[in-house]
Every structure is written in structure tokens, then in C-alpha cells.
Amino acid sequence: MKRSEINTAIRRMEEITKRHGFFLPPFCGWSPEEWSHRGHEYDEIRETMLGWDVTDYGEGNFAKTGFTLVTIRNGKLCTE
């Protein structure tokens, strides 16, 4: 997928969530540059891979088979 398609899918979902009164965590709107300035206090968000997932399942046709979701909660595997 092109980055422009990913950005469009995310913007569309942001509009849908706002329209339905669902508020996303601030990190969902951070740019890659903003992430680069975030310290270790945000490592849990990175490690649990929270945020946007946009896929066309490798089909190359997002309009037909694409899906967008945002993960706002995810656990860590306990190895102890």
C-alpha cells in the first residue's frame, strides 16, 4: 500500500470515531517525528504495538479487501 492510502484510511477512521463520540488516545495522532521525541515512558505503547493497523491483506486493493483498526489495549506475554 502507498503511504497516502494508509493516511487516507486513518483519517477516515478518525472522522468515524469522532462522529460516534469515541475518543482516541493522544498517541493515535502522533506523527513519526513526534514519536521520535517520546522517551522511555512510552515504551509500553511501543512494546504492545498499540496504534493503527491498516492492511489490504497483500491484495493491492484496499477499497475491496482493506481493513483499518486501532489497538488501544493489548497485553504483554508473561514469561515468569
mmCIF file of the N, C-alpha and C atoms, coordinates in Angstrom:
data_MODEL
# 
_entry.id   MODEL 
# 
loop_
_atom_site.group_PDB 
_atom_site.id 
_atom_site.type_symbol 
_atom_site.label_atom_id 
_atom_site.label_alt_id 
_atom_site.label_comp_id 
_atom_site.label_asym_id 
_atom_site.label_entity_id 
_atom_site.label_seq_id 
_atom_site.pdbx_PDB_ins_code 
_atom_site.Cartn_x 
_atom_site.Cartn_y 
_atom_site.Cartn_z 
_atom_site.occupancy 
_atom_site.B_iso_or_equiv 
_atom_site.pdbx_formal_charge 
_atom_site.auth_seq_id 
_atom_site.auth_comp_id 
_atom_site.auth_asym_id 
_atom_site.auth_atom_id 
_atom_site.pdbx_PDB_model_num 
ATOM 1   N N  . MET A 1 1  ? 0.833   -1.186  0.000  1.00 0.00 ? 1  MET A N  1 
ATOM 2   C CA . MET A 1 1  ? 0.000   0.000   0.000  1.00 0.00 ? 1  MET A CA 1 
ATOM 3   C C  . MET A 1 1  ? 0.875   1.246   0.000  1.00 0.00 ? 1  MET A C  1 
ATOM 4   N N  . LYS A 1 2  ? 0.383   2.255   -0.640 1.00 0.00 ? 2  LYS A N  1 
ATOM 5   C CA . LYS A 1 2  ? 1.072   3.539   -0.620 1.00 0.00 ? 2  LYS A CA 1 
ATOM 6   C C  . LYS A 1 2  ? 0.791   4.233   0.699  1.00 0.00 ? 2  LYS A C  1 
ATOM 7   N N  . ARG A 1 3  ? 1.757   5.032   1.152  1.00 0.00 ? 3  ARG A N  1 
ATOM 8   C CA . ARG A 1 3  ? 1.578   5.765   2.408  1.00 0.00 ? 3  ARG A CA 1 
ATOM 9   C C  . ARG A 1 3  ? 0.361   6.671   2.325  1.00 0.00 ? 3  ARG A C  1 
ATOM 10  N N  . SER A 1 4  ? 0.091   7.223   1.158  1.00 0.00 ? 4  SER A N  1 
ATOM 11  C CA . SER A 1 4  ? -1.075  8.102   1.015  1.00 0.00 ? 4  SER A CA 1 
ATOM 12  C C  . SER A 1 4  ? -2.376  7.332   1.256  1.00 0.00 ? 4  SER A C  1 
ATOM 13  N N  . GLU A 1 5  ? -2.434  6.072   0.842  1.00 0.00 ? 5  GLU A N  1 
ATOM 14  C CA . GLU A 1 5  ? -3.622  5.250   1.094  1.00 0.00 ? 5  GLU A CA 1 
ATOM 15  C C  . GLU A 1 5  ? -3.783  4.965   2.584  1.00 0.00 ? 5  GLU A C  1 
ATOM 16  N N  . ILE A 1 6  ? -2.685  4.689   3.245  1.00 0.00 ? 6  ILE A N  1 
ATOM 17  C CA . ILE A 1 6  ? -2.711  4.438   4.693  1.00 0.00 ? 6  ILE A CA 1 
ATOM 18  C C  . ILE A 1 6  ? -3.193  5.682   5.415  1.00 0.00 ? 6  ILE A C  1 
ATOM 19  N N  . ASN A 1 7  ? -2.629  6.830   5.061  1.00 0.00 ? 7  ASN A N  1 
ATOM 20  C CA . ASN A 1 7  ? -3.036  8.082   5.696  1.00 0.00 ? 7  ASN A CA 1 
ATOM 21  C C  . ASN A 1 7  ? -4.512  8.371   5.479  1.00 0.00 ? 7  ASN A C  1 
ATOM 22  N N  . THR A 1 8  ? -5.009  8.115   4.284  1.00 0.00 ? 8  THR A N  1 
ATOM 23  C CA . THR A 1 8  ? -6.429  8.328   3.987  1.00 0.00 ? 8  THR A CA 1 
ATOM 24  C C  . THR A 1 8  ? -7.297  7.409   4.832  1.00 0.00 ? 8  THR A C  1 
ATOM 25  N N  . ALA A 1 9  ? -6.910  6.149   4.963  1.00 0.00 ? 9  ALA A N  1 
ATOM 26  C CA . ALA A 1 9  ? -7.680  5.192   5.768  1.00 0.00 ? 9  ALA A CA 1 
ATOM 27  C C  . ALA A 1 9  ? -7.720  5.629   7.232  1.00 0.00 ? 9  ALA A C  1 
ATOM 28  N N  . ILE A 1 10 ? -6.594  6.087   7.750  1.00 0.00 ? 10 ILE A N  1 
ATOM 29  C CA . ILE A 1 10 ? -6.541  6.543   9.144  1.00 0.00 ? 10 ILE A CA 1 
ATOM 30  C C  . ILE A 1 10 ? -7.409  7.776   9.329  1.00 0.00 ? 10 ILE A C  1 
ATOM 31  N N  . ARG A 1 11 ? -7.314  8.740   8.435  1.00 0.00 ? 11 ARG A N  1 
ATOM 32  C CA . ARG A 1 11 ? -8.129  9.959   8.547  1.00 0.00 ? 11 ARG A CA 1 
ATOM 33  C C  . ARG A 1 11 ? -9.613  9.627   8.493  1.00 0.00 ? 11 ARG A C  1 
ATOM 34  N N  . ARG A 1 12 ? -9.981  8.692   7.647  1.00 0.00 ? 12 ARG A N  1 
ATOM 35  C CA . ARG A 1 12 ? -11.385 8.275   7.540  1.00 0.00 ? 12 ARG A CA 1 
ATOM 36  C C  . ARG A 1 12 ? -11.865 7.687   8.873  1.00 0.00 ? 12 ARG A C  1 
ATOM 37  N N  . MET A 1 13 ? -11.042 6.850   9.482  1.00 0.00 ? 13 MET A N  1 
ATOM 38  C CA . MET A 1 13 ? -11.413 6.245   10.765 1.00 0.00 ? 13 MET A CA 1 
ATOM 39  C C  . MET A 1 13 ? -11.445 7.287   11.882 1.00 0.00 ? 13 MET A C  1 
ATOM 40  N N  . GLU A 1 14 ? -10.547 8.259   11.831 1.00 0.00 ? 14 GLU A N  1 
ATOM 41  C CA . GLU A 1 14 ? -10.592 9.335   12.828 1.00 0.00 ? 14 GLU A CA 1 
ATOM 42  C C  . GLU A 1 14 ? -11.920 10.089  12.732 1.00 0.00 ? 14 GLU A C  1 
ATOM 43  N N  . GLU A 1 15 ? -12.375 10.345  11.520 1.00 0.00 ? 15 GLU A N  1 
ATOM 44  C CA . GLU A 1 15 ? -13.650 11.032  11.325 1.00 0.00 ? 15 GLU A CA 1 
ATOM 45  C C  . GLU A 1 15 ? -14.812 10.196  11.851 1.00 0.00 ? 15 GLU A C  1 
ATOM 46  N N  . ILE A 1 16 ? -14.770 8.894   11.591 1.00 0.00 ? 16 ILE A N  1 
ATOM 47  C CA . ILE A 1 16 ? -15.839 7.997   12.057 1.00 0.00 ? 16 ILE A CA 1 
ATOM 48  C C  . ILE A 1 16 ? -15.883 7.956   13.577 1.00 0.00 ? 16 ILE A C  1 
ATOM 49  N N  . THR A 1 17 ? -14.721 7.849   14.216 1.00 0.00 ? 17 THR A N  1 
ATOM 50  C CA . THR A 1 17 ? -14.710 7.790   15.678 1.00 0.00 ? 17 THR A CA 1 
ATOM 51  C C  . THR A 1 17 ? -15.238 9.091   16.286 1.00 0.00 ? 17 THR A C  1 
ATOM 52  N N  . LYS A 1 18 ? -14.865 10.216  15.714 1.00 0.00 ? 18 LYS A N  1 
ATOM 53  C CA . LYS A 1 18 ? -15.371 11.494  16.216 1.00 0.00 ? 18 LYS A CA 1 
ATOM 54  C C  . LYS A 1 18 ? -16.885 11.590  16.052 1.00 0.00 ? 18 LYS A C  1 
ATOM 55  N N  . ARG A 1 19 ? -17.357 11.173  14.894 1.00 0.00 ? 19 ARG A N  1 
ATOM 56  C CA . ARG A 1 19 ? -18.794 11.243  14.603 1.00 0.00 ? 19 ARG A CA 1 
ATOM 57  C C  . ARG A 1 19 ? -19.608 10.409  15.596 1.00 0.00 ? 19 ARG A C  1 
ATOM 58  N N  . HIS A 1 20 ? -19.015 9.320   16.076 1.00 0.00 ? 20 HIS A N  1 
ATOM 59  C CA . HIS A 1 20 ? -19.713 8.432   17.006 1.00 0.00 ? 20 HIS A CA 1 
ATOM 60  C C  . HIS A 1 20 ? -19.347 8.682   18.465 1.00 0.00 ? 20 HIS A C  1 
ATOM 61  N N  . GLY A 1 21 ? -18.597 9.751   18.719 1.00 0.00 ? 21 GLY A N  1 
ATOM 62  C CA . GLY A 1 21 ? -18.281 10.132  20.084 1.00 0.00 ? 21 GLY A CA 1 
ATOM 63  C C  . GLY A 1 21 ? -17.266 9.234   20.768 1.00 0.00 ? 21 GLY A C  1 
ATOM 64  N N  . PHE A 1 22 ? -16.432 8.566   19.991 1.00 0.00 ? 22 PHE A N  1 
ATOM 65  C CA . PHE A 1 22 ? -15.391 7.708   20.558 1.00 0.00 ? 22 PHE A CA 1 
ATOM 66  C C  . PHE A 1 22 ? -14.082 8.469   20.489 1.00 0.00 ? 22 PHE A C  1 
ATOM 67  N N  . PHE A 1 23 ? -13.482 8.690   21.643 1.00 0.00 ? 23 PHE A N  1 
ATOM 68  C CA . PHE A 1 23 ? -12.270 9.490   21.707 1.00 0.00 ? 23 PHE A CA 1 
ATOM 69  C C  . PHE A 1 23 ? -11.048 8.589   21.750 1.00 0.00 ? 23 PHE A C  1 
ATOM 70  N N  . LEU A 1 24 ? -10.120 8.821   20.836 1.00 0.00 ? 24 LEU A N  1 
ATOM 71  C CA . LEU A 1 24 ? -8.900  8.035   20.739 1.00 0.00 ? 24 LEU A CA 1 
ATOM 72  C C  . LEU A 1 24 ? -7.827  8.595   21.660 1.00 0.00 ? 24 LEU A C  1 
ATOM 73  N N  . PRO A 1 25 ? -6.930  7.729   22.145 1.00 0.00 ? 25 PRO A N  1 
ATOM 74  C CA . PRO A 1 25 ? -5.816  8.225   22.955 1.00 0.00 ? 25 PRO A CA 1 
ATOM 75  C C  . PRO A 1 25 ? -4.931  9.160   22.133 1.00 0.00 ? 25 PRO A C  1 
ATOM 76  N N  . PRO A 1 26 ? -4.274  10.092  22.790 1.00 0.00 ? 26 PRO A N  1 
ATOM 77  C CA . PRO A 1 26 ? -3.444  11.063  22.064 1.00 0.00 ? 26 PRO A CA 1 
ATOM 78  C C  . PRO A 1 26 ? -2.399  10.419  21.158 1.00 0.00 ? 26 PRO A C  1 
ATOM 79  N N  . PHE A 1 27 ? -1.817  9.286   21.566 1.00 0.00 ? 27 PHE A N  1 
ATOM 80  C CA . PHE A 1 27 ? -0.753  8.688   20.752 1.00 0.00 ? 27 PHE A CA 1 
ATOM 81  C C  . PHE A 1 27 ? -1.234  8.259   19.374 1.00 0.00 ? 27 PHE A C  1 
ATOM 82  N N  . CYS A 1 28 ? -2.528  8.116   19.196 1.00 0.00 ? 28 CYS A N  1 
ATOM 83  C CA . CYS A 1 28 ? -3.048  7.731   17.881 1.00 0.00 ? 28 CYS A CA 1 
ATOM 84  C C  . CYS A 1 28 ? -2.850  8.832   16.843 1.00 0.00 ? 28 CYS A C  1 
ATOM 85  N N  . GLY A 1 29 ? -2.639  10.048  17.298 1.00 0.00 ? 29 GLY A N  1 
ATOM 86  C CA . GLY A 1 29 ? -2.454  11.159  16.373 1.00 0.00 ? 29 GLY A CA 1 
ATOM 87  C C  . GLY A 1 29 ? -1.025  11.636  16.236 1.00 0.00 ? 29 GLY A C  1 
ATOM 88  N N  . TRP A 1 30 ? -0.095  10.969  16.920 1.00 0.00 ? 30 TRP A N  1 
ATOM 89  C CA . TRP A 1 30 ? 1.300   11.403  16.852 1.00 0.00 ? 30 TRP A CA 1 
ATOM 90  C C  . TRP A 1 30 ? 1.949   11.010  15.536 1.00 0.00 ? 30 TRP A C  1 
ATOM 91  N N  . SER A 1 31 ? 2.715   11.907  14.992 1.00 0.00 ? 31 SER A N  1 
ATOM 92  C CA . SER A 1 31 ? 3.469   11.651  13.764 1.00 0.00 ? 31 SER A CA 1 
ATOM 93  C C  . SER A 1 31 ? 4.726   10.852  14.103 1.00 0.00 ? 31 SER A C  1 
ATOM 94  N N  . PRO A 1 32 ? 5.386   10.249  13.101 1.00 0.00 ? 32 PRO A N  1 
ATOM 95  C CA . PRO A 1 32 ? 6.662   9.576   13.368 1.00 0.00 ? 32 PRO A CA 1 
ATOM 96  C C  . PRO A 1 32 ? 7.676   10.499  14.039 1.00 0.00 ? 32 PRO A C  1 
ATOM 97  N N  . GLU A 1 33 ? 7.677   11.762  13.651 1.00 0.00 ? 33 GLU A N  1 
ATOM 98  C CA . GLU A 1 33 ? 8.598   12.714  14.274 1.00 0.00 ? 33 GLU A CA 1 
ATOM 99  C C  . GLU A 1 33 ? 8.269   12.907  15.754 1.00 0.00 ? 33 GLU A C  1 
ATOM 100 N N  . GLU A 1 34 ? 6.979   13.017  16.060 1.00 0.00 ? 34 GLU A N  1 
ATOM 101 C CA . GLU A 1 34 ? 6.584   13.167  17.463 1.00 0.00 ? 34 GLU A CA 1 
ATOM 102 C C  . GLU A 1 34 ? 6.971   11.927  18.272 1.00 0.00 ? 34 GLU A C  1 
ATOM 103 N N  . TRP A 1 35 ? 6.811   10.755  17.693 1.00 0.00 ? 35 TRP A N  1 
ATOM 104 C CA . TRP A 1 35 ? 7.207   9.517   18.379 1.00 0.00 ? 35 TRP A CA 1 
ATOM 105 C C  . TRP A 1 35 ? 8.699   9.510   18.672 1.00 0.00 ? 35 TRP A C  1 
ATOM 106 N N  . SER A 1 36 ? 9.494   10.045  17.767 1.00 0.00 ? 36 SER A N  1 
ATOM 107 C CA . SER A 1 36 ? 10.946  10.019  17.959 1.00 0.00 ? 36 SER A CA 1 
ATOM 108 C C  . SER A 1 36 ? 11.385  10.844  19.162 1.00 0.00 ? 36 SER A C  1 
ATOM 109 N N  . HIS A 1 37 ? 10.536  11.770  19.604 1.00 0.00 ? 37 HIS A N  1 
ATOM 110 C CA . HIS A 1 37 ? 10.862  12.610  20.757 1.00 0.00 ? 37 HIS A CA 1 
ATOM 111 C C  . HIS A 1 37 ? 10.288  12.067  22.063 1.00 0.00 ? 37 HIS A C  1 
ATOM 112 N N  . ARG A 1 38 ? 9.561   10.971  21.978 1.00 0.00 ? 38 ARG A N  1 
ATOM 113 C CA . ARG A 1 38 ? 8.961   10.385  23.181 1.00 0.00 ? 38 ARG A CA 1 
ATOM 114 C C  . ARG A 1 38 ? 9.982   9.475   23.851 1.00 0.00 ? 38 ARG A C  1 
ATOM 115 N N  . GLY A 1 39 ? 10.080  9.604   25.147 1.00 0.00 ? 39 GLY A N  1 
ATOM 116 C CA . GLY A 1 39 ? 11.081  8.849   25.901 1.00 0.00 ? 39 GLY A CA 1 
ATOM 117 C C  . GLY A 1 39 ? 10.625  7.455   26.288 1.00 0.00 ? 39 GLY A C  1 
ATOM 118 N N  . HIS A 1 40 ? 11.382  6.878   27.207 1.00 0.00 ? 40 HIS A N  1 
ATOM 119 C CA . HIS A 1 40 ? 11.129  5.504   27.644 1.00 0.00 ? 40 HIS A CA 1 
ATOM 120 C C  . HIS A 1 40 ? 9.794   5.340   28.361 1.00 0.00 ? 40 HIS A C  1 
ATOM 121 N N  . GLU A 1 41 ? 9.229   6.440   28.828 1.00 0.00 ? 41 GLU A N  1 
ATOM 122 C CA . GLU A 1 41 ? 7.932   6.329   29.497 1.00 0.00 ? 41 GLU A CA 1 
ATOM 123 C C  . GLU A 1 41 ? 6.827   5.872   28.540 1.00 0.00 ? 41 GLU A C  1 
ATOM 124 N N  . TYR A 1 42 ? 7.120   5.874   27.237 1.00 0.00 ? 42 TYR A N  1 
ATOM 125 C CA . TYR A 1 42 ? 6.156   5.418   26.234 1.00 0.00 ? 42 TYR A CA 1 
ATOM 126 C C  . TYR A 1 42 ? 6.522   4.051   25.643 1.00 0.00 ? 42 TYR A C  1 
ATOM 127 N N  . ASP A 1 43 ? 7.520   3.405   26.214 1.00 0.00 ? 43 ASP A N  1 
ATOM 128 C CA . ASP A 1 43 ? 7.950   2.103   25.693 1.00 0.00 ? 43 ASP A CA 1 
ATOM 129 C C  . ASP A 1 43 ? 6.850   1.052   25.737 1.00 0.00 ? 43 ASP A C  1 
ATOM 130 N N  . GLU A 1 44 ? 5.992   1.091   26.749 1.00 0.00 ? 44 GLU A N  1 
ATOM 131 C CA . GLU A 1 44 ? 4.921   0.091   26.825 1.00 0.00 ? 44 GLU A CA 1 
ATOM 132 C C  . GLU A 1 44 ? 3.979   0.196   25.626 1.00 0.00 ? 44 GLU A C  1 
ATOM 133 N N  . ILE A 1 45 ? 3.723   1.399   25.176 1.00 0.00 ? 45 ILE A N  1 
ATOM 134 C CA . ILE A 1 45 ? 2.884   1.585   23.986 1.00 0.00 ? 45 ILE A CA 1 
ATOM 135 C C  . ILE A 1 45 ? 3.575   0.960   22.782 1.00 0.00 ? 45 ILE A C  1 
ATOM 136 N N  . ARG A 1 46 ? 4.868   1.187   22.654 1.00 0.00 ? 46 ARG A N  1 
ATOM 137 C CA . ARG A 1 46 ? 5.626   0.615   21.538 1.00 0.00 ? 46 ARG A CA 1 
ATOM 138 C C  . ARG A 1 46 ? 5.678   -0.913  21.639 1.00 0.00 ? 46 ARG A C  1 
ATOM 139 N N  . GLU A 1 47 ? 5.992   -1.415  22.831 1.00 0.00 ? 47 GLU A N  1 
ATOM 140 C CA . GLU A 1 47 ? 6.172   -2.858  23.028 1.00 0.00 ? 47 GLU A CA 1 
ATOM 141 C C  . GLU A 1 47 ? 4.887   -3.650  22.815 1.00 0.00 ? 47 GLU A C  1 
ATOM 142 N N  . THR A 1 48 ? 3.762   -3.069  23.179 1.00 0.00 ? 48 THR A N  1 
ATOM 143 C CA . THR A 1 48 ? 2.488   -3.771  22.995 1.00 0.00 ? 48 THR A CA 1 
ATOM 144 C C  . THR A 1 48 ? 1.831   -3.419  21.660 1.00 0.00 ? 48 THR A C  1 
ATOM 145 N N  . MET A 1 49 ? 2.563   -2.649  20.856 1.00 0.00 ? 49 MET A N  1 
ATOM 146 C CA . MET A 1 49 ? 2.160   -2.331  19.481 1.00 0.00 ? 49 MET A CA 1 
ATOM 147 C C  . MET A 1 49 ? 0.762   -1.719  19.400 1.00 0.00 ? 49 MET A C  1 
ATOM 148 N N  . LEU A 1 50 ? 0.532   -0.729  20.264 1.00 0.00 ? 50 LEU A N  1 
ATOM 149 C CA . LEU A 1 50 ? -0.735  -0.017  20.225 1.00 0.00 ? 50 LEU A CA 1 
ATOM 150 C C  . LEU A 1 50 ? -0.717  0.964   19.062 1.00 0.00 ? 50 LEU A C  1 
ATOM 151 N N  . GLY A 1 51 ? -1.886  1.280   18.567 1.00 0.00 ? 51 GLY A N  1 
ATOM 152 C CA . GLY A 1 51 ? -1.996  2.248   17.482 1.00 0.00 ? 51 GLY A CA 1 
ATOM 153 C C  . GLY A 1 51 ? -2.716  1.666   16.274 1.00 0.00 ? 51 GLY A C  1 
ATOM 154 N N  . TRP A 1 52 ? -2.467  2.297   15.140 1.00 0.00 ? 52 TRP A N  1 
ATOM 155 C CA . TRP A 1 52 ? -3.186  1.987   13.909 1.00 0.00 ? 52 TRP A CA 1 
ATOM 156 C C  . TRP A 1 52 ? -2.625  0.764   13.194 1.00 0.00 ? 52 TRP A C  1 
ATOM 157 N N  . ASP A 1 53 ? -3.547  -0.030  12.648 1.00 0.00 ? 53 ASP A N  1 
ATOM 158 C CA . ASP A 1 53 ? -3.216  -1.132  11.748 1.00 0.00 ? 53 ASP A CA 1 
ATOM 159 C C  . ASP A 1 53 ? -4.060  -0.945  10.496 1.00 0.00 ? 53 ASP A C  1 
ATOM 160 N N  . VAL A 1 54 ? -3.397  -0.850  9.379  1.00 0.00 ? 54 VAL A N  1 
ATOM 161 C CA . VAL A 1 54 ? -4.085  -0.670  8.103  1.00 0.00 ? 54 VAL A CA 1 
ATOM 162 C C  . VAL A 1 54 ? -3.531  -1.714  7.153  1.00 0.00 ? 54 VAL A C  1 
ATOM 163 N N  . THR A 1 55 ? -4.419  -2.500  6.547  1.00 0.00 ? 55 THR A N  1 
ATOM 164 C CA . THR A 1 55 ? -3.944  -3.561  5.660  1.00 0.00 ? 55 THR A CA 1 
ATOM 165 C C  . THR A 1 55 ? -4.865  -3.746  4.457  1.00 0.00 ? 55 THR A C  1 
ATOM 166 N N  . ASP A 1 56 ? -4.272  -4.210  3.386  1.00 0.00 ? 56 ASP A N  1 
ATOM 167 C CA . ASP A 1 56 ? -5.058  -4.653  2.228  1.00 0.00 ? 56 ASP A CA 1 
ATOM 168 C C  . ASP A 1 56 ? -4.838  -6.151  2.037  1.00 0.00 ? 56 ASP A C  1 
ATOM 169 N N  . TYR A 1 57 ? -4.286  -6.804  3.068  1.00 0.00 ? 57 TYR A N  1 
ATOM 170 C CA . TYR A 1 57 ? -4.030  -8.243  3.081  1.00 0.00 ? 57 TYR A CA 1 
ATOM 171 C C  . TYR A 1 57 ? -3.172  -8.686  1.907  1.00 0.00 ? 57 TYR A C  1 
ATOM 172 N N  . GLY A 1 58 ? -2.327  -7.784  1.425  1.00 0.00 ? 58 GLY A N  1 
ATOM 173 C CA . GLY A 1 58 ? -1.431  -8.113  0.326  1.00 0.00 ? 58 GLY A CA 1 
ATOM 174 C C  . GLY A 1 58 ? -2.109  -8.208  -1.024 1.00 0.00 ? 58 GLY A C  1 
ATOM 175 N N  . GLU A 1 59 ? -3.373  -7.812  -1.092 1.00 0.00 ? 59 GLU A N  1 
ATOM 176 C CA . GLU A 1 59 ? -4.135  -7.919  -2.337 1.00 0.00 ? 59 GLU A CA 1 
ATOM 177 C C  . GLU A 1 59 ? -3.924  -6.724  -3.261 1.00 0.00 ? 59 GLU A C  1 
ATOM 178 N N  . GLY A 1 60 ? -3.447  -5.617  -2.708 1.00 0.00 ? 60 GLY A N  1 
ATOM 179 C CA . GLY A 1 60 ? -3.246  -4.435  -3.533 1.00 0.00 ? 60 GLY A CA 1 
ATOM 180 C C  . GLY A 1 60 ? -4.525  -3.710  -3.900 1.00 0.00 ? 60 GLY A C  1 
ATOM 181 N N  . ASN A 1 61 ? -5.596  -3.994  -3.158 1.00 0.00 ? 61 ASN A N  1 
ATOM 182 C CA . ASN A 1 61 ? -6.876  -3.359  -3.452 1.00 0.00 ? 61 ASN A CA 1 
ATOM 183 C C  . ASN A 1 61 ? -7.582  -3.040  -2.138 1.00 0.00 ? 61 ASN A C  1 
ATOM 184 N N  . PHE A 1 62 ? -7.147  -1.963  -1.495 1.00 0.00 ? 62 PHE A N  1 
ATOM 185 C CA . PHE A 1 62 ? -7.709  -1.603  -0.195 1.00 0.00 ? 62 PHE A CA 1 
ATOM 186 C C  . PHE A 1 62 ? -9.210  -1.372  -0.274 1.00 0.00 ? 62 PHE A C  1 
ATOM 187 N N  . ALA A 1 63 ? -9.681  -0.753  -1.332 1.00 0.00 ? 63 ALA A N  1 
ATOM 188 C CA . ALA A 1 63 ? -11.109 -0.457  -1.458 1.00 0.00 ? 63 ALA A CA 1 
ATOM 189 C C  . ALA A 1 63 ? -11.952 -1.729  -1.420 1.00 0.00 ? 63 ALA A C  1 
ATOM 190 N N  . LYS A 1 64 ? -11.405 -2.818  -1.904 1.00 0.00 ? 64 LYS A N  1 
ATOM 191 C CA . LYS A 1 64 ? -12.156 -4.078  -1.964 1.00 0.00 ? 64 LYS A CA 1 
ATOM 192 C C  . LYS A 1 64 ? -11.921 -4.948  -0.730 1.00 0.00 ? 64 LYS A C  1 
ATOM 193 N N  . THR A 1 65 ? -10.676 -5.081  -0.287 1.00 0.00 ? 65 THR A N  1 
ATOM 194 C CA . THR A 1 65 ? -10.374 -6.032  0.781  1.00 0.00 ? 65 THR A CA 1 
ATOM 195 C C  . THR A 1 65 ? -9.706  -5.400  1.994  1.00 0.00 ? 65 THR A C  1 
ATOM 196 N N  . GLY A 1 66 ? -9.602  -4.089  2.033  1.00 0.00 ? 66 GLY A N  1 
ATOM 197 C CA . GLY A 1 66 ? -8.858  -3.435  3.103  1.00 0.00 ? 66 GLY A CA 1 
ATOM 198 C C  . GLY A 1 66 ? -9.578  -3.385  4.427  1.00 0.00 ? 66 GLY A C  1 
ATOM 199 N N  . PHE A 1 67 ? -8.784  -3.149  5.476  1.00 0.00 ? 67 PHE A N  1 
ATOM 200 C CA . PHE A 1 67 ? -9.315  -3.080  6.826  1.00 0.00 ? 67 PHE A CA 1 
ATOM 201 C C  . PHE A 1 67 ? -8.453  -2.135  7.645  1.00 0.00 ? 67 PHE A C  1 
ATOM 202 N N  . THR A 1 68 ? -9.098  -1.360  8.504  1.00 0.00 ? 68 THR A N  1 
ATOM 203 C CA . THR A 1 68 ? -8.396  -0.438  9.391  1.00 0.00 ? 68 THR A CA 1 
ATOM 204 C C  . THR A 1 68 ? -8.915  -0.645  10.804 1.00 0.00 ? 68 THR A C  1 
ATOM 205 N N  . LEU A 1 69 ? -7.983  -0.715  11.753 1.00 0.00 ? 69 LEU A N  1 
ATOM 206 C CA . LEU A 1 69 ? -8.377  -0.787  13.155 1.00 0.00 ? 69 LEU A CA 1 
ATOM 207 C C  . LEU A 1 69 ? -7.355  -0.050  13.993 1.00 0.00 ? 69 LEU A C  1 
ATOM 208 N N  . VAL A 1 70 ? -7.749  0.258   15.202 1.00 0.00 ? 70 VAL A N  1 
ATOM 209 C CA . VAL A 1 70 ? -6.817  0.878   16.142 1.00 0.00 ? 70 VAL A CA 1 
ATOM 210 C C  . VAL A 1 70 ? -6.812  0.021   17.403 1.00 0.00 ? 70 VAL A C  1 
ATOM 211 N N  . THR A 1 71 ? -5.619  -0.357  17.822 1.00 0.00 ? 71 THR A N  1 
ATOM 212 C CA . THR A 1 71 ? -5.466  -1.136  19.045 1.00 0.00 ? 71 THR A CA 1 
ATOM 213 C C  . THR A 1 71 ? -5.176  -0.155  20.168 1.00 0.00 ? 71 THR A C  1 
ATOM 214 N N  . ILE A 1 72 ? -6.084  -0.098  21.154 1.00 0.00 ? 72 ILE A N  1 
ATOM 215 C CA . ILE A 1 72 ? -5.890  0.827   22.259 1.00 0.00 ? 72 ILE A CA 1 
ATOM 216 C C  . ILE A 1 72 ? -5.570  0.101   23.565 1.00 0.00 ? 72 ILE A C  1 
ATOM 217 N N  . ARG A 1 73 ? -5.659  -1.218  23.540 1.00 0.00 ? 73 ARG A N  1 
ATOM 218 C CA . ARG A 1 73 ? -5.300  -2.001  24.714 1.00 0.00 ? 73 ARG A CA 1 
ATOM 219 C C  . ARG A 1 73 ? -4.799  -3.345  24.234 1.00 0.00 ? 73 ARG A C  1 
ATOM 220 N N  . ASN A 1 74 ? -3.660  -3.755  24.778 1.00 0.00 ? 74 ASN A N  1 
ATOM 221 C CA . ASN A 1 74 ? -3.075  -5.026  24.392 1.00 0.00 ? 74 ASN A CA 1 
ATOM 222 C C  . ASN A 1 74 ? -2.179  -5.465  25.544 1.00 0.00 ? 74 ASN A C  1 
ATOM 223 N N  . GLY A 1 75 ? -2.172  -6.719  25.853 1.00 0.00 ? 75 GLY A N  1 
ATOM 224 C CA . GLY A 1 75 ? -1.392  -7.204  26.982 1.00 0.00 ? 75 GLY A CA 1 
ATOM 225 C C  . GLY A 1 75 ? 0.021   -7.603  26.589 1.00 0.00 ? 75 GLY A C  1 
ATOM 226 N N  . LYS A 1 76 ? 0.800   -7.866  27.632 1.00 0.00 ? 76 LYS A N  1 
ATOM 227 C CA . LYS A 1 76 ? 2.157   -8.365  27.438 1.00 0.00 ? 76 LYS A CA 1 
ATOM 228 C C  . LYS A 1 76 ? 2.174   -9.837  27.815 1.00 0.00 ? 76 LYS A C  1 
ATOM 229 N N  . LEU A 1 77 ? 2.963   -10.610 27.106 1.00 0.00 ? 77 LEU A N  1 
ATOM 230 C CA . LEU A 1 77 ? 3.132   -12.014 27.418 1.00 0.00 ? 77 LEU A CA 1 
ATOM 231 C C  . LEU A 1 77 ? 3.987   -12.138 28.678 1.00 0.00 ? 77 LEU A C  1 
ATOM 232 N N  . CYS A 1 78 ? 3.448   -12.815 29.667 1.00 0.00 ? 78 CYS A N  1 
ATOM 233 C CA . CYS A 1 78 ? 4.204   -13.032 30.913 1.00 0.00 ? 78 CYS A CA 1 
ATOM 234 C C  . CYS A 1 78 ? 5.057   -14.280 30.739 1.00 0.00 ? 78 CYS A C  1 
ATOM 235 N N  . THR A 1 79 ? 6.331   -14.131 30.956 1.00 0.00 ? 79 THR A N  1 
ATOM 236 C CA . THR A 1 79 ? 7.248   -15.268 30.806 1.00 0.00 ? 79 THR A CA 1 
ATOM 237 C C  . THR A 1 79 ? 7.775   -15.762 32.142 1.00 0.00 ? 79 THR A C  1 
ATOM 238 N N  . GLU A 1 80 ? 7.229   -15.237 33.218 1.00 0.00 ? 80 GLU A N  1 
ATOM 239 C CA . GLU A 1 80 ? 7.695   -15.648 34.553 1.00 0.00 ? 80 GLU A CA 1 
ATOM 240 C C  . GLU A 1 80 ? 6.911   -16.827 35.054 1.00 0.00 ? 80 GLU A C  1 
# 
